[in-house]
Amino acid sequence: MRQTQKTGFGFRSSCSIALLIILFCMTGHAAEGEAAKILDRYADTVGGMAKLKQVKSTVIKGTFSLPDMGMYAPMESYTVTPDRSFMKIDIGEFGTVMNGVNGDVVWDINPMTGPRILTGGERLARIRQAQVDQFANWKDNFTKLELAGKETINGAECSKVILTPPEGNSLTCCFNDETGLLVKVVGTQAGQTIETSVKNYKEVNGIKIAHLIEMFTPQMSFTIELESIEQNVDIPDERFALPPEIQSLVDGE
């Protein structure tokens, strides 16, 4: 009799565990489905993937600023899909910050770290950042989506979605529930949390693009304000040529 009870209890427990696993999986898939709807709505809100895919090149000019230091510097960025980009910020006496993508080579130069060739998750993150919109194109950039609750930003309720790439750190993105637009991104780099506020969307050739980006780190805060955006313009190949110090690293000198 005791053995029968034991067997029955084991069967019921197994069924309960199996049911919990099924419910957990169903809940997980439902949550991921809701997260995908938020990302798809965002893609449609900014203009739709069909229109985004029509953008083959972009030239952006703006101003980089460190408000706490009263410092302002010109910023320029050039991109040709799918694998070429170049960005430059001239910070005067502090030096010049540059980064780029040229085929398989993803590189960075700044006065603090010198010339570097990026690898791993950092490399993939830079490639994503060079896209017209990495979050609208989430299906090609991220392998996992998770709902992460709600957050109130500037009086508006927002849905949080955690996006995990194939390699590197995940990003937590906040989308305004009313407008569907991305308003904040939180991620980590070199062990530090970086919070980015995305503001002032303007339409450029039918695509909504944020023209004000505010970034906050434990050490400092800075902003990038976009002043002009040109799309589908001719950009000479020389613009994406590797700087000599990066070419030396590629050549192993």
Secondary structure, DSSP 8 states (H G I E B T S, - for coil): -HHHHHHHHHHHHHHHHHHHHHHHHHHHHHHHHHHHHHHHHHHHHHT-HHHHHT--EEEEEEEEEEGGGTEEEEEEEEEETTTEEEEEEE-GGG-EEEEEEETTEEEEEETTTEEEE--HHHHHHHHHHTSS-TTTTHHHH-SEEEEEEEEEETTEEEEEEEEE-SSS--EEEEEETTT--EEEEEEEETTEEEEEEEEEEEEETTEEEEEEEEEE-SS-EEEEEEEEEEES----GGGG---HHHHHHHHT-
